[in-house]
Amino acid sequence: MDELNRRMGRGTVRLGGTRGKAAWKLKADLLTQRYTTRWDELPTVRV
């Protein structure tokens, strides 16, 4: 990381995170349903 910043310019590479308050918010209604990762929440089909 230090080497890249020396070669490419200060602040080119930095640790992840936000500076101050983000201008956006996560919209929970747009998230996928958890049944794609939770076995106990898979839909059950009865025939």
mmCIF entry with sequence, helices, sheets and N, C-alpha, C, O atoms, coordinates in Angstrom:
data_MODEL
# 
_entry.id   MODEL 
# 
_entity.id                         1 
_entity.type                       polymer 
_entity.pdbx_number_of_molecules   1 
# 
_entity_poly.entity_id                      1 
_entity_poly.type                           'polypeptide(L)' 
_entity_poly.nstd_linkage                   no 
_entity_poly.nstd_monomer                   no 
_entity_poly.pdbx_seq_one_letter_code       MDELNRRMGRGTVRLGGTRGKAAWKLKADLLTQRYTTRWDELPTVRV 
_entity_poly.pdbx_seq_one_letter_code_can   MDELNRRMGRGTVRLGGTRGKAAWKLKADLLTQRYTTRWDELPTVRV 
_entity_poly.pdbx_strand_id                 A 
# 
loop_
_entity_poly_seq.entity_id 
_entity_poly_seq.num 
_entity_poly_seq.mon_id 
_entity_poly_seq.hetero 
1 1  MET n 
1 2  ASP n 
1 3  GLU n 
1 4  LEU n 
1 5  ASN n 
1 6  ARG n 
1 7  ARG n 
1 8  MET n 
1 9  GLY n 
1 10 ARG n 
1 11 GLY n 
1 12 THR n 
1 13 VAL n 
1 14 ARG n 
1 15 LEU n 
1 16 GLY n 
1 17 GLY n 
1 18 THR n 
1 19 ARG n 
1 20 GLY n 
1 21 LYS n 
1 22 ALA n 
1 23 ALA n 
1 24 TRP n 
1 25 LYS n 
1 26 LEU n 
1 27 LYS n 
1 28 ALA n 
1 29 ASP n 
1 30 LEU n 
1 31 LEU n 
1 32 THR n 
1 33 GLN n 
1 34 ARG n 
1 35 TYR n 
1 36 THR n 
1 37 THR n 
1 38 ARG n 
1 39 TRP n 
1 40 ASP n 
1 41 GLU n 
1 42 LEU n 
1 43 PRO n 
1 44 THR n 
1 45 VAL n 
1 46 ARG n 
1 47 VAL n 
# 
_struct_asym.id          A 
_struct_asym.entity_id   1 
# 
loop_
_struct_conf.conf_type_id 
_struct_conf.id 
_struct_conf.pdbx_PDB_helix_id 
_struct_conf.beg_label_comp_id 
_struct_conf.beg_label_asym_id 
_struct_conf.beg_label_seq_id 
_struct_conf.pdbx_beg_PDB_ins_code 
_struct_conf.end_label_comp_id 
_struct_conf.end_label_asym_id 
_struct_conf.end_label_seq_id 
_struct_conf.pdbx_end_PDB_ins_code 
_struct_conf.beg_auth_comp_id 
_struct_conf.beg_auth_asym_id 
_struct_conf.beg_auth_seq_id 
_struct_conf.end_auth_comp_id 
_struct_conf.end_auth_asym_id 
_struct_conf.end_auth_seq_id 
_struct_conf.pdbx_PDB_helix_class 
_struct_conf.details 
_struct_conf.pdbx_PDB_helix_length 
HELX_P HELX_P1 AA1 ASP A 2  ? MET A 8  ? ASP A 2  MET A 8  1 ? 7 
HELX_P HELX_P2 AA2 ALA A 28 ? LEU A 30 ? ALA A 28 LEU A 30 5 ? 3 
HELX_P HELX_P3 AA3 ARG A 34 ? THR A 36 ? ARG A 34 THR A 36 5 ? 3 
HELX_P HELX_P4 AA4 TRP A 39 ? GLU A 41 ? TRP A 39 GLU A 41 5 ? 3 
# 
_struct_conf_type.id          HELX_P 
_struct_conf_type.criteria    ? 
_struct_conf_type.reference   ? 
# 
loop_
_atom_site.group_PDB 
_atom_site.id 
_atom_site.type_symbol 
_atom_site.label_atom_id 
_atom_site.label_alt_id 
_atom_site.label_comp_id 
_atom_site.label_asym_id 
_atom_site.label_entity_id 
_atom_site.label_seq_id 
_atom_site.pdbx_PDB_ins_code 
_atom_site.Cartn_x 
_atom_site.Cartn_y 
_atom_site.Cartn_z 
_atom_site.occupancy 
_atom_site.B_iso_or_equiv 
_atom_site.pdbx_formal_charge 
_atom_site.auth_seq_id 
_atom_site.auth_comp_id 
_atom_site.auth_asym_id 
_atom_site.auth_atom_id 
_atom_site.pdbx_PDB_model_num 
ATOM 1   N N  . MET A 1 1  ? 0.832   -1.175  0.000  1.00 0.00 ? 1  MET A N  1 
ATOM 2   C CA . MET A 1 1  ? 0.000   0.000   0.000  1.00 0.00 ? 1  MET A CA 1 
ATOM 3   C C  . MET A 1 1  ? 0.884   1.248   0.000  1.00 0.00 ? 1  MET A C  1 
ATOM 4   O O  . MET A 1 1  ? 0.644   2.186   -0.760 1.00 0.00 ? 1  MET A O  1 
ATOM 5   N N  . ASP A 1 2  ? 1.896   1.251   0.850  1.00 0.00 ? 2  ASP A N  1 
ATOM 6   C CA . ASP A 1 2  ? 2.801   2.403   0.887  1.00 0.00 ? 2  ASP A CA 1 
ATOM 7   C C  . ASP A 1 2  ? 3.538   2.574   -0.436 1.00 0.00 ? 2  ASP A C  1 
ATOM 8   O O  . ASP A 1 2  ? 3.718   3.689   -0.924 1.00 0.00 ? 2  ASP A O  1 
ATOM 9   N N  . GLU A 1 3  ? 3.959   1.454   -1.004 1.00 0.00 ? 3  GLU A N  1 
ATOM 10  C CA . GLU A 1 3  ? 4.686   1.507   -2.276 1.00 0.00 ? 3  GLU A CA 1 
ATOM 11  C C  . GLU A 1 3  ? 3.791   2.074   -3.383 1.00 0.00 ? 3  GLU A C  1 
ATOM 12  O O  . GLU A 1 3  ? 4.233   2.916   -4.165 1.00 0.00 ? 3  GLU A O  1 
ATOM 13  N N  . LEU A 1 4  ? 2.553   1.621   -3.450 1.00 0.00 ? 4  LEU A N  1 
ATOM 14  C CA . LEU A 1 4  ? 1.629   2.152   -4.466 1.00 0.00 ? 4  LEU A CA 1 
ATOM 15  C C  . LEU A 1 4  ? 1.387   3.642   -4.266 1.00 0.00 ? 4  LEU A C  1 
ATOM 16  O O  . LEU A 1 4  ? 1.357   4.398   -5.238 1.00 0.00 ? 4  LEU A O  1 
ATOM 17  N N  . ASN A 1 5  ? 1.216   4.067   -3.037 1.00 0.00 ? 5  ASN A N  1 
ATOM 18  C CA . ASN A 1 5  ? 1.010   5.488   -2.780 1.00 0.00 ? 5  ASN A CA 1 
ATOM 19  C C  . ASN A 1 5  ? 2.245   6.311   -3.123 1.00 0.00 ? 5  ASN A C  1 
ATOM 20  O O  . ASN A 1 5  ? 2.125   7.454   -3.565 1.00 0.00 ? 5  ASN A O  1 
ATOM 21  N N  . ARG A 1 6  ? 3.425   5.744   -2.924 1.00 0.00 ? 6  ARG A N  1 
ATOM 22  C CA . ARG A 1 6  ? 4.647   6.462   -3.319 1.00 0.00 ? 6  ARG A CA 1 
ATOM 23  C C  . ARG A 1 6  ? 4.724   6.610   -4.836 1.00 0.00 ? 6  ARG A C  1 
ATOM 24  O O  . ARG A 1 6  ? 5.070   7.673   -5.349 1.00 0.00 ? 6  ARG A O  1 
ATOM 25  N N  . ARG A 1 7  ? 4.395   5.527   -5.547 1.00 0.00 ? 7  ARG A N  1 
ATOM 26  C CA . ARG A 1 7  ? 4.494   5.556   -7.017 1.00 0.00 ? 7  ARG A CA 1 
ATOM 27  C C  . ARG A 1 7  ? 3.355   6.323   -7.673 1.00 0.00 ? 7  ARG A C  1 
ATOM 28  O O  . ARG A 1 7  ? 3.579   7.083   -8.616 1.00 0.00 ? 7  ARG A O  1 
ATOM 29  N N  . MET A 1 8  ? 2.137   6.131   -7.181 1.00 0.00 ? 8  MET A N  1 
ATOM 30  C CA . MET A 1 8  ? 0.954   6.663   -7.859 1.00 0.00 ? 8  MET A CA 1 
ATOM 31  C C  . MET A 1 8  ? 0.446   7.986   -7.267 1.00 0.00 ? 8  MET A C  1 
ATOM 32  O O  . MET A 1 8  ? -0.397  8.649   -7.872 1.00 0.00 ? 8  MET A O  1 
ATOM 33  N N  . GLY A 1 9  ? 0.943   8.362   -6.115 1.00 0.00 ? 9  GLY A N  1 
ATOM 34  C CA . GLY A 1 9  ? 0.499   9.605   -5.500 1.00 0.00 ? 9  GLY A CA 1 
ATOM 35  C C  . GLY A 1 9  ? -0.205  9.345   -4.179 1.00 0.00 ? 9  GLY A C  1 
ATOM 36  O O  . GLY A 1 9  ? -0.885  8.334   -4.008 1.00 0.00 ? 9  GLY A O  1 
ATOM 37  N N  . ARG A 1 10 ? -0.031  10.264  -3.260 1.00 0.00 ? 10 ARG A N  1 
ATOM 38  C CA . ARG A 1 10 ? -0.586  10.123  -1.918 1.00 0.00 ? 10 ARG A CA 1 
ATOM 39  C C  . ARG A 1 10 ? -2.109  9.992   -1.964 1.00 0.00 ? 10 ARG A C  1 
ATOM 40  O O  . ARG A 1 10 ? -2.791  10.737  -2.668 1.00 0.00 ? 10 ARG A O  1 
ATOM 41  N N  . GLY A 1 11 ? -2.627  9.026   -1.198 1.00 0.00 ? 11 GLY A N  1 
ATOM 42  C CA . GLY A 1 11 ? -4.077  8.846   -1.115 1.00 0.00 ? 11 GLY A CA 1 
ATOM 43  C C  . GLY A 1 11 ? -4.672  8.000   -2.222 1.00 0.00 ? 11 GLY A C  1 
ATOM 44  O O  . GLY A 1 11 ? -5.889  7.828   -2.274 1.00 0.00 ? 11 GLY A O  1 
ATOM 45  N N  . THR A 1 12 ? -3.833  7.461   -3.122 1.00 0.00 ? 12 THR A N  1 
ATOM 46  C CA . THR A 1 12 ? -4.345  6.612   -4.199 1.00 0.00 ? 12 THR A CA 1 
ATOM 47  C C  . THR A 1 12 ? -4.982  5.355   -3.623 1.00 0.00 ? 12 THR A C  1 
ATOM 48  O O  . THR A 1 12 ? -6.074  4.959   -4.032 1.00 0.00 ? 12 THR A O  1 
ATOM 49  N N  . VAL A 1 13 ? -4.288  4.727   -2.665 1.00 0.00 ? 13 VAL A N  1 
ATOM 50  C CA . VAL A 1 13 ? -4.789  3.517   -2.020 1.00 0.00 ? 13 VAL A CA 1 
ATOM 51  C C  . VAL A 1 13 ? -4.950  3.825   -0.539 1.00 0.00 ? 13 VAL A C  1 
ATOM 52  O O  . VAL A 1 13 ? -4.034  4.353   0.092  1.00 0.00 ? 13 VAL A O  1 
ATOM 53  N N  . ARG A 1 14 ? -6.098  3.501   0.009  1.00 0.00 ? 14 ARG A N  1 
ATOM 54  C CA . ARG A 1 14 ? -6.327  3.710   1.448  1.00 0.00 ? 14 ARG A CA 1 
ATOM 55  C C  . ARG A 1 14 ? -7.261  2.628   1.960  1.00 0.00 ? 14 ARG A C  1 
ATOM 56  O O  . ARG A 1 14 ? -7.912  1.938   1.176  1.00 0.00 ? 14 ARG A O  1 
ATOM 57  N N  . LEU A 1 15 ? -7.323  2.484   3.255  1.00 0.00 ? 15 LEU A N  1 
ATOM 58  C CA . LEU A 1 15 ? -8.183  1.490   3.872  1.00 0.00 ? 15 LEU A CA 1 
ATOM 59  C C  . LEU A 1 15 ? -9.647  1.826   3.615  1.00 0.00 ? 15 LEU A C  1 
ATOM 60  O O  . LEU A 1 15 ? -10.009 2.996   3.487  1.00 0.00 ? 15 LEU A O  1 
ATOM 61  N N  . GLY A 1 16 ? -10.486 0.795   3.540  1.00 0.00 ? 16 GLY A N  1 
ATOM 62  C CA . GLY A 1 16 ? -11.908 1.005   3.267  1.00 0.00 ? 16 GLY A CA 1 
ATOM 63  C C  . GLY A 1 16 ? -12.598 1.737   4.401  1.00 0.00 ? 16 GLY A C  1 
ATOM 64  O O  . GLY A 1 16 ? -12.169 1.677   5.553  1.00 0.00 ? 16 GLY A O  1 
ATOM 65  N N  . GLY A 1 17 ? -13.651 2.414   4.065  1.00 0.00 ? 17 GLY A N  1 
ATOM 66  C CA . GLY A 1 17 ? -14.428 3.158   5.050  1.00 0.00 ? 17 GLY A CA 1 
ATOM 67  C C  . GLY A 1 17 ? -14.996 4.403   4.403  1.00 0.00 ? 17 GLY A C  1 
ATOM 68  O O  . GLY A 1 17 ? -14.727 4.690   3.236  1.00 0.00 ? 17 GLY A O  1 
ATOM 69  N N  . THR A 1 18 ? -15.769 5.126   5.154  1.00 0.00 ? 18 THR A N  1 
ATOM 70  C CA . THR A 1 18 ? -16.333 6.364   4.629  1.00 0.00 ? 18 THR A CA 1 
ATOM 71  C C  . THR A 1 18 ? -15.716 7.542   5.358  1.00 0.00 ? 18 THR A C  1 
ATOM 72  O O  . THR A 1 18 ? -15.319 7.440   6.519  1.00 0.00 ? 18 THR A O  1 
ATOM 73  N N  . ARG A 1 19 ? -15.646 8.628   4.677  1.00 0.00 ? 19 ARG A N  1 
ATOM 74  C CA . ARG A 1 19 ? -15.148 9.850   5.297  1.00 0.00 ? 19 ARG A CA 1 
ATOM 75  C C  . ARG A 1 19 ? -16.343 10.645  5.788  1.00 0.00 ? 19 ARG A C  1 
ATOM 76  O O  . ARG A 1 19 ? -17.174 11.082  4.992  1.00 0.00 ? 19 ARG A O  1 
ATOM 77  N N  . GLY A 1 20 ? -16.431 10.830  7.088  1.00 0.00 ? 20 GLY A N  1 
ATOM 78  C CA . GLY A 1 20 ? -17.552 11.595  7.622  1.00 0.00 ? 20 GLY A CA 1 
ATOM 79  C C  . GLY A 1 20 ? -18.860 10.861  7.416  1.00 0.00 ? 20 GLY A C  1 
ATOM 80  O O  . GLY A 1 20 ? -18.902 9.632   7.465  1.00 0.00 ? 20 GLY A O  1 
ATOM 81  N N  . LYS A 1 21 ? -19.917 11.600  7.190  1.00 0.00 ? 21 LYS A N  1 
ATOM 82  C CA . LYS A 1 21 ? -21.229 10.996  6.979  1.00 0.00 ? 21 LYS A CA 1 
ATOM 83  C C  . LYS A 1 21 ? -21.440 10.706  5.499  1.00 0.00 ? 21 LYS A C  1 
ATOM 84  O O  . LYS A 1 21 ? -21.181 11.552  4.643  1.00 0.00 ? 21 LYS A O  1 
ATOM 85  N N  . ALA A 1 22 ? -21.904 9.524   5.220  1.00 0.00 ? 22 ALA A N  1 
ATOM 86  C CA . ALA A 1 22 ? -22.149 9.132   3.836  1.00 0.00 ? 22 ALA A CA 1 
ATOM 87  C C  . ALA A 1 22 ? -23.386 9.856   3.297  1.00 0.00 ? 22 ALA A C  1 
ATOM 88  O O  . ALA A 1 22 ? -24.324 10.142  4.041  1.00 0.00 ? 22 ALA A O  1 
ATOM 89  N N  . ALA A 1 23 ? -23.374 10.143  2.014  1.00 0.00 ? 23 ALA A N  1 
ATOM 90  C CA . ALA A 1 23 ? -24.496 10.833  1.384  1.00 0.00 ? 23 ALA A CA 1 
ATOM 91  C C  . ALA A 1 23 ? -25.594 9.854   0.978  1.00 0.00 ? 23 ALA A C  1 
ATOM 92  O O  . ALA A 1 23 ? -26.601 10.269  0.404  1.00 0.00 ? 23 ALA A O  1 
ATOM 93  N N  . TRP A 1 24 ? -25.423 8.571   1.262  1.00 0.00 ? 24 TRP A N  1 
ATOM 94  C CA . TRP A 1 24 ? -26.401 7.560   0.871  1.00 0.00 ? 24 TRP A CA 1 
ATOM 95  C C  . TRP A 1 24 ? -26.743 6.696   2.071  1.00 0.00 ? 24 TRP A C  1 
ATOM 96  O O  . TRP A 1 24 ? -26.001 6.650   3.052  1.00 0.00 ? 24 TRP A O  1 
ATOM 97  N N  . LYS A 1 25 ? -27.859 6.024   1.985  1.00 0.00 ? 25 LYS A N  1 
ATOM 98  C CA . LYS A 1 25 ? -28.301 5.110   3.035  1.00 0.00 ? 25 LYS A CA 1 
ATOM 99  C C  . LYS A 1 25 ? -28.698 3.788   2.391  1.00 0.00 ? 25 LYS A C  1 
ATOM 100 O O  . LYS A 1 25 ? -29.169 3.755   1.254  1.00 0.00 ? 25 LYS A O  1 
ATOM 101 N N  . LEU A 1 26 ? -28.503 2.703   3.126  1.00 0.00 ? 26 LEU A N  1 
ATOM 102 C CA . LEU A 1 26 ? -28.898 1.390   2.658  1.00 0.00 ? 26 LEU A CA 1 
ATOM 103 C C  . LEU A 1 26 ? -30.418 1.280   2.682  1.00 0.00 ? 26 LEU A C  1 
ATOM 104 O O  . LEU A 1 26 ? -31.055 1.635   3.673  1.00 0.00 ? 26 LEU A O  1 
ATOM 105 N N  . LYS A 1 27 ? -30.988 0.796   1.605  1.00 0.00 ? 27 LYS A N  1 
ATOM 106 C CA . LYS A 1 27 ? -32.431 0.603   1.550  1.00 0.00 ? 27 LYS A CA 1 
ATOM 107 C C  . LYS A 1 27 ? -32.721 -0.866  1.795  1.00 0.00 ? 27 LYS A C  1 
ATOM 108 O O  . LYS A 1 27 ? -32.534 -1.696  0.906  1.00 0.00 ? 27 LYS A O  1 
ATOM 109 N N  . ALA A 1 28 ? -33.174 -1.188  2.984  1.00 0.00 ? 28 ALA A N  1 
ATOM 110 C CA . ALA A 1 28 ? -33.393 -2.581  3.382  1.00 0.00 ? 28 ALA A CA 1 
ATOM 111 C C  . ALA A 1 28 ? -34.438 -3.269  2.506  1.00 0.00 ? 28 ALA A C  1 
ATOM 112 O O  . ALA A 1 28 ? -34.381 -4.487  2.337  1.00 0.00 ? 28 ALA A O  1 
ATOM 113 N N  . ASP A 1 29 ? -35.376 -2.532  1.953  1.00 0.00 ? 29 ASP A N  1 
ATOM 114 C CA . ASP A 1 29 ? -36.404 -3.164  1.124  1.00 0.00 ? 29 ASP A CA 1 
ATOM 115 C C  . ASP A 1 29 ? -35.850 -3.657  -0.213 1.00 0.00 ? 29 ASP A C  1 
ATOM 116 O O  . ASP A 1 29 ? -36.525 -4.405  -0.920 1.00 0.00 ? 29 ASP A O  1 
ATOM 117 N N  . LEU A 1 30 ? -34.642 -3.252  -0.564 1.00 0.00 ? 30 LEU A N  1 
ATOM 118 C CA . LEU A 1 30 ? -34.031 -3.704  -1.802 1.00 0.00 ? 30 LEU A CA 1 
ATOM 119 C C  . LEU A 1 30 ? -33.123 -4.912  -1.602 1.00 0.00 ? 30 LEU A C  1 
ATOM 120 O O  . LEU A 1 30 ? -32.592 -5.445  -2.576 1.00 0.00 ? 30 LEU A O  1 
ATOM 121 N N  . LEU A 1 31 ? -32.936 -5.350  -0.370 1.00 0.00 ? 31 LEU A N  1 
ATOM 122 C CA . LEU A 1 31 ? -32.084 -6.499  -0.096 1.00 0.00 ? 31 LEU A CA 1 
ATOM 123 C C  . LEU A 1 31 ? -32.740 -7.791  -0.558 1.00 0.00 ? 31 LEU A C  1 
ATOM 124 O O  . LEU A 1 31 ? -33.967 -7.895  -0.581 1.00 0.00 ? 31 LEU A O  1 
ATOM 125 N N  . THR A 1 32 ? -31.930 -8.769  -0.923 1.00 0.00 ? 32 THR A N  1 
ATOM 126 C CA . THR A 1 32 ? -32.490 -10.063 -1.288 1.00 0.00 ? 32 THR A CA 1 
ATOM 127 C C  . THR A 1 32 ? -32.971 -10.775 -0.030 1.00 0.00 ? 32 THR A C  1 
ATOM 128 O O  . THR A 1 32 ? -32.504 -10.495 1.073  1.00 0.00 ? 32 THR A O  1 
ATOM 129 N N  . GLN A 1 33 ? -33.896 -11.684 -0.207 1.00 0.00 ? 33 GLN A N  1 
ATOM 130 C CA . GLN A 1 33 ? -34.398 -12.430 0.929  1.00 0.00 ? 33 GLN A CA 1 
ATOM 131 C C  . GLN A 1 33 ? -33.330 -13.401 1.406  1.00 0.00 ? 33 GLN A C  1 
ATOM 132 O O  . GLN A 1 33 ? -32.500 -13.859 0.622  1.00 0.00 ? 33 GLN A O  1 
ATOM 133 N N  . ARG A 1 34 ? -33.357 -13.711 2.701  1.00 0.00 ? 34 ARG A N  1 
ATOM 134 C CA . ARG A 1 34 ? -32.307 -14.532 3.281  1.00 0.00 ? 34 ARG A CA 1 
ATOM 135 C C  . ARG A 1 34 ? -32.429 -15.999 2.929  1.00 0.00 ? 34 ARG A C  1 
ATOM 136 O O  . ARG A 1 34 ? -31.511 -16.761 3.235  1.00 0.00 ? 34 ARG A O  1 
ATOM 137 N N  . TYR A 1 35 ? -33.509 -16.438 2.303  1.00 0.00 ? 35 TYR A N  1 
ATOM 138 C CA . TYR A 1 35 ? -33.616 -17.869 2.017  1.00 0.00 ? 35 TYR A CA 1 
ATOM 139 C C  . TYR A 1 35 ? -32.563 -18.357 1.040  1.00 0.00 ? 35 TYR A C  1 
ATOM 140 O O  . TYR A 1 35 ? -32.433 -19.561 0.822  1.00 0.00 ? 35 TYR A O  1 
ATOM 141 N N  . THR A 1 36 ? -31.817 -17.447 0.452  1.00 0.00 ? 36 THR A N  1 
ATOM 142 C CA . THR A 1 36 ? -30.722 -17.877 -0.407 1.00 0.00 ? 36 THR A CA 1 
ATOM 143 C C  . THR A 1 36 ? -29.512 -18.313 0.407  1.00 0.00 ? 36 THR A C  1 
ATOM 144 O O  . THR A 1 36 ? -28.597 -18.933 -0.135 1.00 0.00 ? 36 THR A O  1 
ATOM 145 N N  . THR A 1 37 ? -29.491 -18.002 1.689  1.00 0.00 ? 37 THR A N  1 
ATOM 146 C CA . THR A 1 37 ? -28.353 -18.371 2.525  1.00 0.00 ? 37 THR A CA 1 
ATOM 147 C C  . THR A 1 37 ? -28.755 -19.108 3.793  1.00 0.00 ? 37 THR A C  1 
ATOM 148 O O  . THR A 1 37 ? -27.878 -19.609 4.497  1.00 0.00 ? 37 THR A O  1 
ATOM 149 N N  . ARG A 1 38 ? -30.020 -19.196 4.112  1.00 0.00 ? 38 ARG A N  1 
ATOM 150 C CA . ARG A 1 38 ? -30.475 -19.831 5.347  1.00 0.00 ? 38 ARG A CA 1 
ATOM 151 C C  . ARG A 1 38 ? -31.309 -21.065 5.022  1.00 0.00 ? 38 ARG A C  1 
ATOM 152 O O  . ARG A 1 38 ? -32.395 -20.940 4.456  1.00 0.00 ? 38 ARG A O  1 
ATOM 153 N N  . TRP A 1 39 ? -30.816 -22.265 5.371  1.00 0.00 ? 39 TRP A N  1 
ATOM 154 C CA . TRP A 1 39 ? -31.513 -23.509 5.088  1.00 0.00 ? 39 TRP A CA 1 
ATOM 155 C C  . TRP A 1 39 ? -32.869 -23.556 5.768  1.00 0.00 ? 39 TRP A C  1 
ATOM 156 O O  . TRP A 1 39 ? -33.825 -24.083 5.198  1.00 0.00 ? 39 TRP A O  1 
ATOM 157 N N  . ASP A 1 40 ? -32.973 -23.009 6.986  1.00 0.00 ? 40 ASP A N  1 
ATOM 158 C CA . ASP A 1 40 ? -34.244 -23.080 7.716  1.00 0.00 ? 40 ASP A CA 1 
ATOM 159 C C  . ASP A 1 40 ? -35.301 -22.143 7.156  1.00 0.00 ? 40 ASP A C  1 
ATOM 160 O O  . ASP A 1 40 ? -36.452 -22.199 7.587  1.00 0.00 ? 40 ASP A O  1 
ATOM 161 N N  . GLU A 1 41 ? -34.945 -21.282 6.209  1.00 0.00 ? 41 GLU A N  1 
ATOM 162 C CA . GLU A 1 41 ? -35.911 -20.356 5.628  1.00 0.00 ? 41 GLU A CA 1 
ATOM 163 C C  . GLU A 1 41 ? -36.225 -20.672 4.152  1.00 0.00 ? 41 GLU A C  1 
ATOM 164 O O  . GLU A 1 41 ? -36.850 -19.864 3.467  1.00 0.00 ? 41 GLU A O  1 
ATOM 165 N N  . LEU A 1 42 ? -35.798 -21.828 3.674  1.00 0.00 ? 42 LEU A N  1 
ATOM 166 C CA . LEU A 1 42 ? -36.123 -22.225 2.308  1.00 0.00 ? 42 LEU A CA 1 
ATOM 167 C C  . LEU A 1 42 ? -37.626 -22.484 2.181  1.00 0.00 ? 42 LEU A C  1 
ATOM 168 O O  . LEU A 1 42 ? -38.219 -23.079 3.081  1.00 0.00 ? 42 LEU A O  1 
ATOM 169 N N  . PRO A 1 43 ? -38.247 -22.054 1.092  1.00 0.00 ? 43 PRO A N  1 
ATOM 170 C CA . PRO A 1 43 ? -39.659 -22.315 0.896  1.00 0.00 ? 43 PRO A CA 1 
ATOM 171 C C  . PRO A 1 43 ? -39.907 -23.826 0.755  1.00 0.00 ? 43 PRO A C  1 
ATOM 172 O O  . PRO A 1 43 ? -39.101 -24.543 0.161  1.00 0.00 ? 43 PRO A O  1 
ATOM 173 N N  . THR A 1 44 ? -41.001 -24.283 1.294  1.00 0.00 ? 44 THR A N  1 
ATOM 174 C CA . THR A 1 44 ? -41.361 -25.697 1.217  1.00 0.00 ? 44 THR A CA 1 
ATOM 175 C C  . THR A 1 44 ? -42.493 -25.866 0.226  1.00 0.00 ? 44 THR A C  1 
ATOM 176 O O  . THR A 1 44 ? -43.487 -25.143 0.278  1.00 0.00 ? 44 THR A O  1 
ATOM 177 N N  . VAL A 1 45 ? -42.341 -26.819 -0.674 1.00 0.00 ? 45 VAL A N  1 
ATOM 178 C CA . VAL A 1 45 ? -43.374 -27.103 -1.677 1.00 0.00 ? 45 VAL A CA 1 
ATOM 179 C C  . VAL A 1 45 ? -43.992 -28.433 -1.348 1.00 0.00 ? 45 VAL A C  1 
ATOM 180 O O  . VAL A 1 45 ? -43.286 -29.426 -1.173 1.00 0.00 ? 45 VAL A O  1 
ATOM 181 N N  . ARG A 1 46 ? -45.314 -28.464 -1.261 1.00 0.00 ? 46 ARG A N  1 
ATOM 182 C CA . ARG A 1 46 ? -46.024 -29.715 -1.009 1.00 0.00 ? 46 ARG A CA 1 
ATOM 183 C C  . ARG A 1 46 ? -46.857 -30.047 -2.220 1.00 0.00 ? 46 ARG A C  1 
ATOM 184 O O  . ARG A 1 46 ? -47.532 -29.181 -2.776 1.00 0.00 ? 46 ARG A O  1 
ATOM 185 N N  . VAL A 1 47 ? -46.815 -31.305 -2.632 1.00 0.00 ? 47 VAL A N  1 
ATOM 186 C CA . VAL A 1 47 ? -47.516 -31.726 -3.836 1.00 0.00 ? 47 VAL A CA 1 
ATOM 187 C C  . VAL A 1 47 ? -48.598 -32.724 -3.491 1.00 0.00 ? 47 VAL A C  1 
ATOM 188 O O  . VAL A 1 47 ? -49.305 -33.199 -4.380 1.00 0.00 ? 47 VAL A O  1 
# 
